């Protein structure tokens, strides 16, 4: 009951002296808003990058097969039926919690696409199972959506590629590429849809059926290039990766685990016979971008430290001034029965209420700032699309990170307040009643 009574008094005093607390309130609210905004935007950028890479490479963990049987075959990504069976047996034995699996045939060596005398190099040509990956293609951002179901003669190309070729939905284009035996193969496809993807992944990209691409490459019908697995929970991805690799290497020829693009390139430079399987995660494909994000995170930590120093100094100076003005009042309260512990509790509750209101205001301010970011056309910046979602810069508010930030703000606030409070309530009562004038 006494604690409740003192809490009500502290709230009353906070309201009474609200004008004096205004500067500290603004410092706390602004500092917390900056901390939450930086953290949520950084988290959002990381998440967007991951999801864009996950979409492009079709999986959280990707089994990629490279055929080294012939010197020229090092450039071909291939998983034959024997290797495919070993991969699926590995998945069953590992008991990794898989949500879905996507098999794709890949050709990333500049296939030529022709239309009405115009030609273009396709940086990425992906052969997909239209039926198995239907949920993926339903979620793509289409500039021109498909008018009918996809079939063996369908092709999806990016808007930029379509503009350069002057092609539109319903036109027929010719794909020319070199198969794994060094022969030129061609096939005609009907443009079924155009995707609106201006990221590094989508500028010169096209999708055709896996069967059609297998035929163009001279692969067998059951061959593919990659088997990507989408996990139900990404939190244990490293543990799942190690478990899968330990089982797979006992069954077929597999490469050591690699964690950066440089390690991946180094392994690919080695010579081997037959098909070797690499287990890859998104940071391997995009290690340079992840290093850039890590650098941004370090900058964010520095800004966090600056904000906390500002909060610490602002709170310490403001409380010292306020307590000096209220010295007679505090002395009067102690003279009528308030103990030093009671006064410390009362002033501590004032800081708690002030911190709570400031944090709430700061969080609202952070939401407004991050919402405003969605109206900034970041997609116009070259290459920035890979960090966006739907052409917008998103923010991810991580509950755990927000809770840690709240605790940190309270901790810094109470540390700053504790010194002037302790100094004041430990002063002689006579000095407090005289307003700090020592007699």
N, C-alpha and C positions, 0 to 999 in steps of 0.2 A: 504493500500500500504506500509506504514512504517513497519507494523508488518511482511509483507511478505519479505521486504528488510532485516530486522534484522534476520529473520529466515534463509535466504540464507547465510548471513554472519556467523551465528552460525554453519551452516552445513559446511561451508568452513573451519572454525577454527577447527571443530571436525576432519575433514580429515587431516588438517595440524598437529594436535597434537595427531594423532591416536596412535603413539607409546607410548605416555605417558598415554593414556587411556587403553592400552592393558590389564593391570592387572585388572582394574575395569570391563572391558568388560568380561573377563574370569570369574571373580567372579559373575557377574550378570547372565551370560549365564549358568554357572554351577549351581548356586543356583536355578534359575528358572527351569532348567532341572530336578534337584532333586525333587523339589516341585511337578512338573507335573508328573514325573515318579511315585513317591510314591502315589499320589492321584489317578492316572489312574489305577495302578496295584491293589490298595486296592479296588477301585470301581469294577474292573474286577473280582477280587476274590469273592466279595460279590454277584455280578450278576451271576457268574457261580454257586456259591453255591445255590442261589435262584432258578435258572433255573433247576439245577439237582434235587433239592427237589421238585420243581413244577412238573417235569416230573415223578418222582417216586410216589408222592402222588396224582397226577392227578388233579391239580387245584390250584388256588390262594387262594380260600376259600373252605374248605372241610366240608361237612356235614357227620359226622361219627356217625353211630348208634351202640350202645352197648346194648346187650340184657341181662337184669338182672333178667329174669323170674325165672331161676333156678340157683343154686349156680355154676354149671359148665358152664353155659352159659355166665358168665361174661367174658370169654375168647373169645367169638364169637362176631364178628362185624356184625351187621345185621340191615337192614332197610326193613321192610315189606311194602306191597302195601299201607296200610293206612298212614304210616309215609312218604312214598315216595310221595304220593299225597299232604300231608301237606307241604313238602319241595318245591314242584313245585308251589303250591299256594302261598307260601311265596315269591318265586322268582318273580312271576307275580305281586304281590301287592307291592313289594319293588321297582320295576322298576330299579333294578340294571342293568347296561349295561354289559350284558354277551356275550362273544364271542362264547363260546361253553361249553357243559356240558359233563362230563364223569362219567358214572356209573361203579363201579367196586365191585367185591366180593373179599375179602381179607382173606388170611389165613397166619398169621405170627407166627405160633406155630410149626415150624419144621415138615413139611410134608416129608415123606420118598420117595426117587426116586431110583428105582432099574434098573440095566441093567447088564445082563450076569454075575450074581453073585456079582456085585459091588453095593454098596448102598451109599447114601448121604443124609444128612439133607438139605432141602431147607429152607433157612431163610425167604424168601419172595415168596409166591405163589399168583399171582394176576389173578383173573378171569376177562376178558375184553370182550367187544363187538367189535369183529374184524372189523366189518363194520363201526361202529360209530367212532372208534378210528384209522381208516385207515391212516389219515395224521400223527398221532404220530408214527405209526409203519413204515411208509415210511421214517422217518427221523432218525430212530435208527442207531447206528453204528454197522453194521453187520460184523462179521468175516466170516460168511457164510450166504449170503442172501437167502431169501426164494425162492424155486424153483417153488412153486405154491401158489395159494390163500390159506389163512388160513381157517380152518374149525373146526368143533366140536372136532375132534381128534388131532388137531395140538398142539404142544408145542414149545415154544421158551425158550432156556436155555442159561446161560452165558458160555463163553469159558472155564472159570476155572472149572465150574461144569462138562462140557463135557470132559475135560481132565482127571479129577479124575475118571469119570465113564468110560472113554475110549469109548465114544459114538460119532457118527458122524451123519451128515444129512441123514435122511431116516430111521434111526434105530427106533425101538419101545421100549419105556421105560414104566415102571409101577409106578404109583403114589399110595402110601398108606397113609391114614390119618384117624384120628378119627373124626367122625361127631359130631354134637352138642348133640346127644343122647348117646354118649359114645361108639358107634359101629365103628368097623374098616371097611373102604370102600376102594376099589381099582378100578383103571381104567387104561387102556393102551392108550398111546398117541404116535403119530409119531413125531419125531424131525424134525421140518420144517426149523428151522434157528438157528444160534448161534450168540449171541450178544457179542460185544467186550466192556465189561464194568467191569473195575477193581476197581471201586469205592466201598465204603461201602454199597451202595445201590444195586450193581449189582453182587457181588461176588457169592452169592448163591441164585439166583433169577430165577424165571421161570414165563412165561405167558401161560395160557390156556384160553379157552372160559369161559365166565361167566356162561353159562348154565351148562357146565361140572362141574365147581367148586361148583355151587349151588347143583347139584345132589350129589356130594361127601360129602358135608356138611349137607345134609338133609334139605336144604332150599327149599322154594317154587320157582317156575320158575321165578316169578317177583321180588324176593328178590334181595337185593344187600347189600354191606357193607358201601359204601361211595358214595356220590354224589358230585363230585368236579366241581366247576365252574371256568372257565378261564375268567378273566375280560379284557375288551378292554383297560382300563386304570388302572394301578396299583397305581397311585398317590393317589387315594381316598380309598384305600383298608380298612383302619381302619373305615372310615365313613360308607362304605358299610357293613362291618362286624357288626357294632352296629345296623344299620338299619335292617338287616336280623334277628339278634337275637331278637330284640324287637318285631318283627312280629311273628317269629317262636314260641317264648315262650307262646304266646297267643293261639296257636293251638295244640301243642303237648308237651310232657314232654321233656324239654331241660335243659342241664347243664348250669351253669353260664359261662360267657366268661372267658377263661383262656388265659394267654399270655406267659407262660413258661412251660417247660416240667414238672417241679416240681408241678406246679398248676394242670396240667393235671393228673399226677399220683395221686395226693391227691384226686381229684374228682372221679377218678376211684376206689378208695378204699372204697368209700361210698356204701351203699346198696340201691337198688331201685327195683321196680317191673316193668316189661315190658321193652320197648325200650326207651332209653334216647339218644337224639341227641346232639352231641358236634359240635360246630362251631370252626374249627381250621384253623390257617394260618401257613405258613412255619416256622416262628420264634418259634412257639410252639413246632413243631417237632424237631427243631434244635437249641434250645435256648442256649445250651452249646457252640456250634460252633459260634453262633452269639455273645455270650459274648466274645469269643476269638477274633473275628473280631473287636469288640468294643475296646478291649485292644490294638490291632494293630493300630486302629484309634487314640487312645490316644498317642501312640508312634509316629505316623505320625504327629500329632499336635506339639509334642515336637520338632521333626525334622524341621517342618516348622518354628518354633520360632528360632531355631538355625540358619537356613538358612537366615532368615530375619535379625538376629543380625549380621551375617557375611556380608551381603549386606550393612547394615547400617554403620558398622565400616569401611569396605573397601571403600565405597563411601565417607565417611567423611574424611578419611586420604588421599585418592587419590586426592580429590578436593582441599584439603588444600595445598598439595604440588604443584599441577598444578597451582593454582591461585597465589601462591607465586612466581613461575617462570615467570608467565605472568603479574606480577604486573606493570611493566613499560608500557607494551602494553595496559593494561586496563586503566592506568592513562592517556596515550596519547589519547585514544578514548574518555575519559571523558573530556579532555581538549579541544577537537575539537567539543564538542557539545552534546555528549551522556549524558543523565541524569542518575541518579541512578536507576530509574525505567527501563529505556531502557537497562542499563547494566544487571540488574537483569533478564529482559526478555530474553536478548541474552544468558546469561549463563544458564538460565532455559531451553531454547530451545536446547542448547547443551546437557543438561542432558536428555531431552525428546528424542532426536534423538539417543543418546547413549543407553538409556533404550529400545527403540523400536528395534534397531538392536540386542541388547543382548537378548531380549525376543524372537525374531524370531530365533536366533541361538540356544537358549536354548530349544525352542519347537522342532526344527529339531533334536537336540541332544536327547531329550526325546523320540521322535519317533524311533530313531535308537536304543536306549537302550531297549525300550519295544519290538521292533521287534526282537532284539537279544535274549530276554527272551524266545521267541517261540522255539528256537533251544535247550534250556536246557531241558533235559529229566526229568521234575518234576514228570511225571507219574510213574517213577520207585520208588518214595518214597512211602512207605506203607501208604495207606489211603488218599494220597494227590489228588487222582483222582477226588474226590468230589468237589475240588476247581478249576478244570480245565474244559476247553471246547475243545472237540476233542483231549484230551490228551495234550493240550497246555495251558500255562498260558496266558490268554488274558488281554488286557488293555482296559478300557472304558474311552474315553476322553469326559468328561462332559463339554459341552460349558459353562454352568453357573459357574462351579468350576474353569475353566480356566480363565474366565473373572474376577472372584473375585481375583484369583492369580495375574493376570496382574495388576489390580488396586492396589493390595497390594504392588507389586514390585515398581510401579511408586510412590506410597505414601511414602514408606520407602526411596526410592532414593531421592525424593525431600526434605524430612525431613533432610536427611543427608547432602544434598548439600546446603540447605538454610542457615545453620549457617556459614560456611566459606564464602559463597557469600556475606551474609549480613555484615560480619565482614570486608571483603575486600572493598566493594563499599562504606562503611561508613568511610573508612580511609581518612585522609587528603590527598588532591591531591598532595601536595608537597612530602609526604612520598611515595605515589604510584609511582611518577615519578623518585624518587631516588632509586627505587627497594626495598622499605621497610626499608631503612636506615633513621632513624629519625634525622632531623636536628635541 
